[in-house]
Amino acid sequence: MRYPVDVYTGKIQAYPEGKPSAIAKIQVDGELMLTELGLEGDEQAEKKVHGGPDRALCHYPREHYLYWAREFPEQAELFVAPAFGENLSTDGLTESNVYMGDIFRWGEALIQVSQPRSPCYKLNYHFDISDIAQLMQNTGKVGWLYSVIAPGKVSADAPLELVSRVSDVTVQEAAAIAWHMPFDDDQYHRLLSA
């Protein structure tokens, strides 16, 4: 199946208390190069926790925006892509139907789901909602990250196409195992083998 995708990149900016972030992204049209470290022109402020080979791209489902707008009607106008700092946004792909290790073709590139996104505390500043990062984690509406297994040219004109599914662990299950369930050796082994 093919999923049309919107593409976003951002530059590092200062946030309250001098904390830098590249969460404020803008939509990009046209062709970009995707390398093992992410999209051409996209920056990450704190490389210890953002970016790198296992976190080259961030994907956030467009479906979640309506939920957040209903939860926070005073800030409803803020909840449009790419407000959560994502590089990719689609309809039809969510944490419940995307699996750990899924491989998608995107233009010339191949990308692989590597982990659920762990929401950054800077989202709290970005939305001026003191606990939205925690609420994202509590609801499981976190999105996911990709590693790049074959770099290449990509664009919003090239849909995401699932080419391989290698596990039975959804992103939703992975997040629940990692963050919400009491320790269960079998579940952790299942997650680690995904």
BATOR-616072 format. One line per 4 residues: number of its first residue (from 1); for each residue y, z, x of N, C-alpha, C. Coordinates in steps of 0.001 Angstrom, whole numbers. Last residue first. Example, Ala and Ser with C-alpha at 12.3 -4.5 7.8 and 13.67 -1.06 7.14 Angstrom:
2	-2250/7080/12850/-1060/7140/13670/30/7870/12900 | -5690/7800/13190/-4500/7800/12300/-3300/7800/13200
This chain:
194	-7832/17901/12290/-7204/16813/11501/-6506/15820/12403 | -8721/20054/13628/-9517/18833/13771/-8904/17651/13029 | -6943/22030/12888/-6920/21573/14277/-7722/20295/14483 | -7730/22410/10202/-6396/21907/10529/-6360/21329/11942
190	-10299/23434/10568/-10103/22218/9778/-8756/21580/10122 | -9644/25747/11947/-10444/24718/12616/-10321/23382/11890 | -8257/27053/9904/-7553/26683/11137/-8331/25632/11920 | -10327/27409/8042/-9174/26575/7689/-8392/26155/8937
186	-12032/29134/9483/-12505/27814/9054/-11339/26881/8733 | -10379/31421/9834/-10871/30669/10981/-11317/29259/10595 | -7562/32286/8348/-8919/31896/7971/-9417/30957/9062 | -4910/34437/7689/-5693/33749/8711/-7113/33525/8217
182	-3472/33690/4484/-3954/34660/5473/-4833/33909/6483 | -1147/30954/4158/-2456/31558/3920/-2728/32672/4926 | 1370/29957/5059/1260/30792/3862/-63/31520/3686 | 1509/28327/7379/2603/29235/7044/2328/30238/5937
178	-824/26764/7849/-18/27257/8970/925/28379/8575 | -1764/26174/5278/-2640/26834/6252/-1807/27484/7354 | 489/24865/4197/-23/26097/3583/-902/26872/4559 | 699/22629/5873/1799/23597/5810/1316/24921/5233
174	-1746/21395/5259/-1458/21815/6635/-350/22854/6658 | -1396/20783/2543/-2420/21748/2955/-2150/22268/4362 | 695/18879/2813/872/20077/1984/-132/21167/2375 | -540/16905/4280/582/17620/4895/824/18922/4133
170	-4114/17190/3785/-2783/16685/3447/-1725/17469/4221 | -6977/16421/5414/-5998/17507/5303/-4633/16900/4987 | -8899/14671/6128/-8853/15033/4704/-7880/16185/4463 | -8119/11907/8379/-8473/13288/8047/-8426/13502/6546
166	-7340/9311/8859/-8350/9878/9755/-8734/11315/9417 | -6491/6234/7695/-6502/7650/7300/-7652/8294/8054 | -4450/3449/8387/-5611/4268/8738/-5419/5696/8248 | -2282/2113/7357/-3343/1302/7960/-4579/2115/8309
162	302/1935/5077/-785/2782/5558/-1896/1892/6095 | 3410/744/5860/2117/335/5318/1029/1215/5926 | 6827/666/5108/5734/1414/5724/4442/970/5051 | 8603/-2517/5286/8079/-1338/4602/7070/-592/5472
158	11443/-3690/6783/9996/-3626/6995/9455/-2374/6309 | 14098/-3331/6428/13497/-4496/5769/11980/-4509/5897 | 14815/-1316/8058/14674/-979/6646/14077/-2146/5870 | 12825/-1836/11056/14042/-1950/10252/13758/-1498/8830
154	11759/-2123/14513/11586/-1669/13135/12893/-1904/12381 | 9976/-3025/17428/11165/-3203/16598/10830/-2853/15155 | 7987/-419/19040/8332/-1781/18657/9598/-1824/17836 | 5147/1554/20188/6571/1276/20007/6796/-171/19567
150	2542/3140/18896/2834/1806/19428/4307/1517/19158 | 2732/5742/18155/1569/5366/18967/1673/3938/19502 | 4872/8298/17765/4869/6836/17844/3707/6437/18735 | 4508/10913/15363/4505/10458/16749/4435/8931/16701
146	6440/12382/12729/5562/11338/13259/5629/11308/14778 | 6594/15003/10275/7029/14360/11513/5983/13346/11957 | 7635/15651/6871/6691/15652/7985/7271/14866/9151 | 8740/17795/4146/8625/16530/4851/7633/16642/5996
142	8929/20091/2602/9409/20128/3983/9478/18764/4660 | 8262/21727/235/9049/20488/229/9743/20342/1589 | 7096/24165/5/6302/23094/599/7014/21754/619 | 8474/26361/-832/8090/25381/-1853/7174/24293/-1309
138	8897/27723/1596/8201/28394/493/7695/27409/-553 | 10379/25835/3057/9056/26232/3521/8260/26875/2392 | 12688/25780/1483/11927/24555/1731/10503/24902/2137 | 13492/28431/1740/13081/27920/426/12292/26620/560
134	14237/28477/4442/13100/29289/3991/12583/28809/2634 | 16427/26741/4276/15316/26426/5183/14067/27205/4768 | 18147/28083/2497/17477/26846/2069/16324/26463/2995 | 19634/30434/2627/18185/30503/2821/17458/29208/2463
130	22402/30010/2251/21938/30902/3315/20442/30866/3586 | 23976/27099/2135/23022/27866/1323/22237/28711/2318 | 25430/25061/3303/26108/26306/2939/25294/27084/1903 | 24096/22927/4321/24263/22971/2863/25113/24143/2393
126	24342/23546/7059/24606/22190/6583/24888/22167/5076 | 23427/26136/7302/24844/25836/7541/25229/24503/6903 | 20712/25673/6685/21476/26687/5942/22977/26449/6086 | 19902/23916/8625/20035/23408/7253/20835/24383/6396
122	19506/25491/10798/20803/24810/10701/20999/24131/9348 | 16901/26339/10792/17900/27231/10193/19265/26557/10037 | 14622/23715/9996/15526/24359/10943/16557/25215/10202 | 11298/23568/8786/12742/23460/8524/13582/24311/9470
118	8920/21787/10247/9300/23194/10155/10815/23226/9980 | 7038/19234/8815/8323/19606/9407/8529/21101/9204 | 3611/18954/9711/4643/19206/8707/5938/19554/9433 | 2684/16405/12154/2807/17791/11705/3762/17886/10523
114	2124/13647/12535/1724/14623/13551/1767/16064/13065 | 1330/10481/11492/1761/11789/11007/1227/12845/11964 | 2243/7781/13560/1175/8659/13084/1742/10007/12674 | 3090/4299/13670/3492/5704/13717/2401/6546/13070
110	3556/1270/15301/2585/2114/14604/3027/3557/14790 | 5866/-1550/14997/5414/-249/15505/4273/337/14673 | 7032/-3763/13930/6124/-3975/15064/5440/-2692/15511 | 7153/-2357/10762/7609/-3461/11595/6585/-3730/12680
106	4933/34/10784/6329/-119/10394/6934/-1173/11302 | 1882/1273/9713/2550/180/10416/3969/127/9869 | 712/4601/9985/1454/3593/9234/1948/2514/10189 | -1885/6860/9824/-1203/5881/10670/-581/4817/9774
102	-2430/10328/9391/-2243/9008/8779/-1460/8110/9731 | -2464/12873/10497/-3082/11790/11252/-2966/10420/10617 | -2552/14458/7415/-2387/14631/8849/-3139/13502/9557 | -1517/12427/4639/-2495/13253/5341/-2162/13345/6828
98	166/12371/1592/192/11957/2997/-676/12951/3759 | 244/13531/-868/-571/12318/-724/-470/11678/664 | 1811/15832/-708/518/15927/-1396/-331/14663/-1269 | 4207/15198/473/3293/16062/1223/1908/16122/581
94	4609/11739/-549/4985/13154/-518/3942/13925/284 | 5689/8594/-1367/4974/9351/-337/5503/10775/-345 | 7340/7632/-3392/5901/7417/-3480/5074/8109/-2422 | 10185/6528/-1646/9625/6972/-2919/8131/6707/-2858
90	11511/7666/1519/10790/6730/661/10572/7356/-705 | 13222/7827/4567/13098/8339/3209/12466/7254/2349 | 13627/8821/7961/13012/7935/6978/12980/8614/5623 | 14970/10784/9279/15122/9417/9771/14624/8408/8749
86	16684/13590/7757/15532/12723/7979/15934/11389/8591 | 18475/15537/7041/18404/15136/8442/17260/14208/8774 | 18789/15990/4401/17911/16908/5119/17678/16475/6567 | 20411/13903/3480/20983/15250/3601/20098/16226/4370
82	20573/10982/3475/19672/11747/4327/20114/13195/4540 | 19785/11441/55/19325/11093/1399/20508/10582/2226 | 21472/14068/-1607/21139/12645/-1531/20720/12360/-86 | 22834/16612/-2484/21404/16326/-2383/21095/14851/-2598
78	25472/17091/-2951/25030/17053/-1553/23608/16525/-1407 | 25823/17356/-5655/26290/16106/-5043/25871/15985/-3576 | 24947/19988/-6173/24098/18843/-6525/24516/17553/-5822 | 25952/22481/-5820/25948/21604/-4641/25191/20304/-4906
74	25584/23639/-8273/26942/23659/-7706/27058/22728/-6504 | 22812/23491/-8716/23696/22546/-9413/25115/22515/-8851 | 20205/23947/-7222/21556/24287/-6762/22572/23342/-7405 | 17992/22995/-8583/17992/24382/-8098/19397/24853/-7732
70	18682/20338/-8973/18498/21223/-10139/18536/22690/-9732 | 18734/19443/-6355/19961/19336/-7159/19869/20226/-8398 | 16046/19811/-5656/17080/20634/-5015/18393/20591/-5792 | 14801/17861/-7337/14429/19278/-7404/15552/20154/-6840
66	15965/15517/-6394/16236/15940/-7767/15907/17425/-7940 | 14832/15358/-3788/16273/15558/-3973/16635/16024/-5378 | 12151/14713/-3689/12543/16128/-3620/14020/16369/-3919 | 11859/11942/-3611/11534/12666/-4846/12057/14098/-4848
62	12173/11134/-1007/13330/11030/-1893/13113/11816/-3186 | 10712/13003/1610/10546/12269/356/11808/12298/-511 | 11436/12483/4981/11640/13386/3842/11572/12584/2549 | 10448/12412/8315/10351/11725/7020/10537/12762/5919
58	11435/11988/11635/11331/12931/10521/11388/12135/9215 | 10020/11083/14790/10664/10709/13527/10447/11801/12499 | 8924/12455/16956/9821/11323/17208/10612/10911/15971 | 7358/14640/17697/8377/14788/16640/9411/13666/16758
54	5786/14277/19861/5112/14684/18623/6063/14815/17441 | 7699/13546/21878/6634/12626/21472/5929/12994/20164 | 11021/14604/20788/9869/14601/21675/8750/13748/21106 | 12691/16545/18203/12414/15359/18998/11209/15534/19892
50	13310/20032/18509/13527/18767/17808/13234/17616/18751 | 12949/22196/20159/12397/22282/18804/12580/21000/17989 | 14007/21498/22582/12852/22405/22571/12166/22401/21213 | 16272/20013/22124/15030/19289/22387/13801/20190/22483
46	18682/20137/20062/17874/21146/20755/16477/20598/20965 | 19749/17662/19060/20561/18623/19806/19719/19588/20628 | 18983/14240/19168/18546/15582/18788/19278/16572/19680 | 19950/10963/17943/20007/12061/18911/19429/13336/18306
42	19450/7468/17769/19287/8773/17122/19254/9856/18194 | 19536/5076/19175/20775/5576/18585/20662/6908/17879 | 16261/4158/18421/17443/3818/19212/18684/4316/18470 | 14067/6717/17341/14863/5529/17053/16025/5374/18021
38	11627/8169/19649/12387/8033/18415/13164/6743/18322 | 9991/8289/21847/10868/9439/21606/11751/9278/20372 | 8660/5912/22033/7844/7123/21901/8691/8345/21573 | 10974/3877/20078/10228/4220/21293/9386/5461/21019
34	12138/1291/18211/11492/2593/18088/10658/2814/19337 | 15115/-480/17864/13934/-255/18691/13435/1159/18441 | 16122/-2037/14788/16261/-1006/15819/14995/-978/16656 | 17817/-4318/12644/16687/-4005/13503/17053/-2954/14555
30	19486/-3297/9589/19230/-4146/10748/18116/-3590/11607 | 21190/-255/8812/20580/-1521/8415/20377/-2352/9669 | 21163/3160/8396/21214/2081/9373/20507/862/8789 | 22963/5949/7184/22015/4871/6951/22262/3735/7931
26	23379/8872/9227/23929/7789/8413/22877/6688/8283 | 23113/12491/9357/22706/11136/9711/23373/10125/8783 | 23427/15479/10483/24254/14589/9655/23989/13147/10077 | 21929/16674/12487/21374/16614/11135/22144/15658/10234
22	22294/17263/15091/22408/15845/14722/21857/15637/13318 | 24162/20054/16328/23101/19497/15499/23364/18016/15276 | 25187/23080/18025/25159/21626/17891/23982/21173/17025 | 27027/25850/17135/25659/25338/17202/25668/23820/17038
18	29431/27220/16878/29215/26384/18051/27824/25819/18193 | 29697/28444/14457/29252/29281/15576/28893/28444/16801 | 29022/25440/12611/29578/26798/12734/28923/27578/13872 | 28432/22570/14802/28349/23264/13519/28925/24661/13693
14	29136/19469/16391/29197/20937/16406/29145/21465/14977 | 26716/16789/16644/28021/17315/16238/27966/18837/16325 | 24922/13971/17767/25129/15417/17866/26567/15763/17506 | 24196/11406/15358/24743/11834/16650/24976/13340/16616
10	21440/9752/13682/22579/10659/13781/22968/10965/15210 | 20007/7425/11306/20145/7985/12652/21381/8879/12681 | 17670/6194/8891/18875/6953/9226/18829/7412/10677 | 16406/3979/6404/16391/4422/7801/17732/5062/8145
6	14172/3668/3678/15554/3734/4151/15533/4421/5507 | 11448/1559/2788/11961/2718/3525/13455/2560/3800 | 8755/737/600/10096/449/1132/10710/1720/1711 | 5438/786/1292/6497/1668/799/7829/1264/1414
2	2301/-608/379/3550/-713/1138/4630/123/467 | -1183/0/828/0/0/0/1255/0/878
